[in-house]
Amino acid sequence: LVPSPAAGQRWELHATGFELVGPADETYPLQKKRHSLEFLREIGHLRGRTNLLGAVFRVRSRLSLAVHQHFQGRGFHYIHTPIITTSDCEGAGEMFQLTTPNAKERGDFFGRPAFLTVSGQLEAETLACALSKVYTFGPTFRADPSNTSRHVSEFWMIEPEMAFCDLAGDMDEAEAFVRAMVRFVLEDCEEDLAMFGKFVDPGLLARLNALVERPFERVSFADALGILEKSGRDFEHPLGLDIALQSEHERFLTEEHFRCPVIVHDYPRAIKPFYMRRNDDDRTVAAMDVLVPGIGEIVGGSQREERLEVLLENMREHGLDENNMEWYADLRRYGTVPHAGFGLGFERLIMFLTGISNIRDVIPFPRTPGHAGF
């Protein structure tokens, strides 16, 4: 190693000889030039060799460690929730059903329809009341036909669940987690972040540094709706008390109005799942979403409905099979406490921390509609 006279590098290697270990012919697609991320997706088995994707996957690895360090340091217990489930946590029906080749002849393998999980939340609640604070970190699946830059069919979710916690505590915990992840990459992944700042998003470092210095804004759904309606902006998607916010609305709030991460809370009951705690106004639920610039929603959570009769009423309103969810009702029937939790898509977190705009580029092996392999 000798000092380098070239700009942009401190050292260079002067070799005294070389041995060719693994030859590549002239068809090798990664020639010495900058390739687009769209092109690299076409050669997914080779793209990890590039500087940019190598940096992404290094950050992904280090961030996985940071997730465990954060929760373990705050007294959480890591639990493994099932990948095979009979429960649809979100109630949207967008689940992959498991089948066997000769199911008709011998009957269903599990005795009833089973699916790949969309969330470990419901199962995590069973252990939150036993261990106090738990978290999951594992793969989840959505049979959502959306073919956008924000959706993949297989992704990783981080889901803490906390006993003796309300909506305010849930928001505090979510903000603390996002801040901790930002601090970690700023301190631990400095060289890789510099690459993203140079080749992906010039404003990345400034945005991340600003996040750790300023508290997140908090605003109710009703007030957020008022801000959007008074903005004078001609949004593509409609606004309304019983209409979910879309990405364009979330990004307006974070990037133009507040110019920082925002926690929207107390959502209309009509647009949220059955397990969220009903507020006293009977129209909203104790739910919250953390919105960040460049991405929109990155965290979704709520205080859970701990009152048995209200929970059963919610199940009926959502058309759920009470017999199939008897175990979930038992968690309230046999003694419970106020509890809350949230879910965070790991890939969306990586997108936010790297400036990469397509979710397919932050997961090594993206699975999307029509594509289950390379």
Disulfide bonds with the S-S distance in Angstrom:
none
